[in-house]
Amino acid sequence: MNKQKLFEKFKLQHPDWSDEQVWSRVAIDIQTDKAVDEGKNIDTNGIWNEILTKASNWLKEVLPIVYEKVKEVFSSIINKIKEFVSTHRGEIFEYVIRVLNTLPA
Protein backbone atom coordinates (compact mmCIF):
# COMPACT_ATOMS: atom_id res chain seq x y z
CA MET A 1 0.00 0.00 0.00
CA ASN A 2 1.43 3.40 -0.86
CA LYS A 3 2.08 6.03 1.77
CA GLN A 4 -0.95 8.17 0.88
CA LYS A 5 -3.34 5.22 1.13
CA LEU A 6 -1.79 4.27 4.48
CA PHE A 7 -2.22 7.84 5.65
CA GLU A 8 -5.91 7.79 4.70
CA LYS A 9 -6.40 4.38 6.36
CA PHE A 10 -4.84 5.46 9.66
CA LYS A 11 -6.56 8.85 9.60
CA LEU A 12 -9.91 7.06 9.35
CA GLN A 13 -8.94 4.79 12.24
CA HIS A 14 -7.74 7.73 14.34
CA PRO A 15 -9.65 10.85 13.28
CA ASP A 16 -8.49 12.74 16.37
CA TRP A 17 -4.80 12.31 15.50
CA SER A 18 -2.77 15.15 14.02
CA ASP A 19 -1.22 14.70 10.59
CA GLU A 20 2.15 14.31 12.29
CA GLN A 21 0.85 11.43 14.40
CA VAL A 22 -0.65 9.72 11.36
CA TRP A 23 2.53 10.15 9.28
CA SER A 24 4.56 8.73 12.16
CA ARG A 25 2.30 5.69 12.17
CA VAL A 26 2.68 5.38 8.39
CA ALA A 27 6.48 5.46 8.72
CA ILE A 28 6.44 2.76 11.42
CA ASP A 29 4.06 0.62 9.37
CA ILE A 30 6.25 0.84 6.26
CA GLN A 31 9.39 -0.08 8.18
CA THR A 32 7.65 -2.93 10.03
CA ASP A 33 6.52 -4.40 6.71
CA LYS A 34 10.08 -4.15 5.38
CA ALA A 35 11.42 -5.94 8.47
CA VAL A 36 8.85 -8.73 8.05
CA ASP A 37 9.65 -8.99 4.34
CA GLU A 38 13.32 -9.39 5.27
CA GLY A 39 12.35 -12.27 7.57
CA LYS A 40 13.17 -10.48 10.80
CA ASN A 41 11.45 -11.38 14.06
CA ILE A 42 9.46 -8.29 15.05
CA ASP A 43 8.86 -9.64 18.55
CA THR A 44 12.30 -8.55 19.75
CA ASN A 45 13.18 -5.17 21.21
CA GLY A 46 16.27 -4.87 19.02
CA ILE A 47 14.19 -4.99 15.87
CA TRP A 48 11.84 -2.33 17.24
CA ASN A 49 14.83 -0.08 17.78
CA GLU A 50 15.79 -0.69 14.15
CA ILE A 51 12.22 -0.15 12.88
CA LEU A 52 11.81 3.10 14.81
CA THR A 53 15.21 4.38 13.68
CA LYS A 54 14.40 3.57 10.05
CA ALA A 55 10.93 5.11 10.39
CA SER A 56 12.48 8.27 11.77
CA ASN A 57 15.00 8.33 8.92
CA TRP A 58 12.21 7.74 6.38
CA LEU A 59 10.31 10.73 7.73
CA LYS A 60 13.49 12.81 7.62
CA GLU A 61 14.00 11.96 3.94
CA VAL A 62 10.41 11.91 2.68
CA LEU A 63 8.62 14.39 4.95
CA PRO A 64 11.24 16.64 6.57
CA ILE A 65 8.70 19.13 7.92
CA VAL A 66 6.84 16.35 9.73
CA TYR A 67 10.16 14.88 10.90
CA GLU A 68 11.15 18.15 12.57
CA LYS A 69 7.93 18.03 14.59
CA VAL A 70 8.25 14.39 15.73
CA LYS A 71 11.99 13.65 15.87
CA GLU A 72 12.15 14.05 19.66
CA VAL A 73 9.28 11.59 20.08
CA PHE A 74 11.11 8.93 18.08
CA SER A 75 14.31 9.59 20.01
CA SER A 76 12.45 9.27 23.30
CA ILE A 77 10.79 5.98 22.30
CA ILE A 78 14.08 4.50 21.08
CA ASN A 79 15.82 5.49 24.31
CA LYS A 80 12.98 4.07 26.39
CA ILE A 81 13.22 0.71 24.58
CA LYS A 82 16.97 0.59 25.26
CA GLU A 83 16.39 1.50 28.90
CA PHE A 84 13.64 -1.10 29.27
CA VAL A 85 15.81 -3.85 27.82
CA SER A 86 18.71 -2.91 30.08
CA THR A 87 16.54 -2.71 33.18
CA HIS A 88 14.39 -5.79 32.51
CA ARG A 89 16.84 -8.11 30.80
CA GLY A 90 16.28 -10.86 33.39
CA GLU A 91 12.51 -10.66 33.09
CA ILE A 92 12.73 -10.74 29.30
CA PHE A 93 14.97 -13.80 29.45
CA GLU A 94 12.59 -15.57 31.86
CA TYR A 95 9.66 -14.78 29.56
CA VAL A 96 11.52 -16.19 26.55
CA ILE A 97 12.26 -19.38 28.49
CA ARG A 98 8.57 -19.70 29.50
CA VAL A 99 7.48 -19.29 25.88
CA LEU A 100 10.07 -21.77 24.64
CA ASN A 101 8.90 -24.27 27.26
CA THR A 102 5.39 -24.14 25.77
CA LEU A 103 6.61 -25.27 22.34
CA PRO A 104 6.17 -28.92 21.45
CA ALA A 105 9.30 -31.01 21.84
C-alpha positions in Angstrom: 0.0 0.0 0.0 1.4 3.4 -0.9 2.1 6.0 1.8 -0.9 8.2 0.9 -3.3 5.2 1.1 -1.8 4.3 4.5 -2.2 7.8 5.7 -5.9 7.8 4.7 -6.4 4.4 6.4 -4.8 5.5 9.7 -6.6 8.9 9.6 -9.9 7.1 9.3 -8.9 4.8 12.2 -7.7 7.7 14.3 -9.7 10.9 13.3 -8.5 12.7 16.4 -4.8 12.3 15.5 -2.8 15.1 14.0 -1.2 14.7 10.6 2.1 14.3 12.3 0.8 11.4 14.4 -0.6 9.7 11.4 2.5 10.2 9.3 4.6 8.7 12.2 2.3 5.7 12.2 2.7 5.4 8.4 6.5 5.5 8.7 6.4 2.8 11.4 4.1 0.6 9.4 6.2 0.8 6.3 9.4 -0.1 8.2 7.7 -2.9 10.0 6.5 -4.4 6.7 10.1 -4.2 5.4 11.4 -5.9 8.5 8.9 -8.7 8.1 9.7 -9.0 4.3 13.3 -9.4 5.3 12.4 -12.3 7.6 13.2 -10.5 10.8 11.4 -11.4 14.1 9.5 -8.3 15.0 8.9 -9.6 18.5 12.3 -8.5 19.7 13.2 -5.2 21.2 16.3 -4.9 19.0 14.2 -5.0 15.9 11.8 -2.3 17.2 14.8 -0.1 17.8 15.8 -0.7 14.1 12.2 -0.1 12.9 11.8 3.1 14.8 15.2 4.4 13.7 14.4 3.6 10.1 10.9 5.1 10.4 12.5 8.3 11.8 15.0 8.3 8.9 12.2 7.7 6.4 10.3 10.7 7.7 13.5 12.8 7.6 14.0 12.0 3.9 10.4 11.9 2.7 8.6 14.4 4.9 11.2 16.6 6.6 8.7 19.1 7.9 6.8 16.3 9.7 10.2 14.9 10.9 11.2 18.1 12.6 7.9 18.0 14.6 8.3 14.4 15.7 12.0 13.6 15.9 12.2 14.0 19.7 9.3 11.6 20.1 11.1 8.9 18.1 14.3 9.6 20.0 12.4 9.3 23.3 10.8 6.0 22.3 14.1 4.5 21.1 15.8 5.5 24.3 13.0 4.1 26.4 13.2 0.7 24.6 17.0 0.6 25.3 16.4 1.5 28.9 13.6 -1.1 29.3 15.8 -3.9 27.8 18.7 -2.9 30.1 16.5 -2.7 33.2 14.4 -5.8 32.5 16.8 -8.1 30.8 16.3 -10.9 33.4 12.5 -10.7 33.1 12.7 -10.7 29.3 15.0 -13.8 29.5 12.6 -15.6 31.9 9.7 -14.8 29.6 11.5 -16.2 26.6 12.3 -19.4 28.5 8.6 -19.7 29.5 7.5 -19.3 25.9 10.1 -21.8 24.6 8.9 -24.3 27.3 5.4 -24.1 25.8 6.6 -25.3 22.3 6.2 -28.9 21.5 9.3 -31.0 21.8 
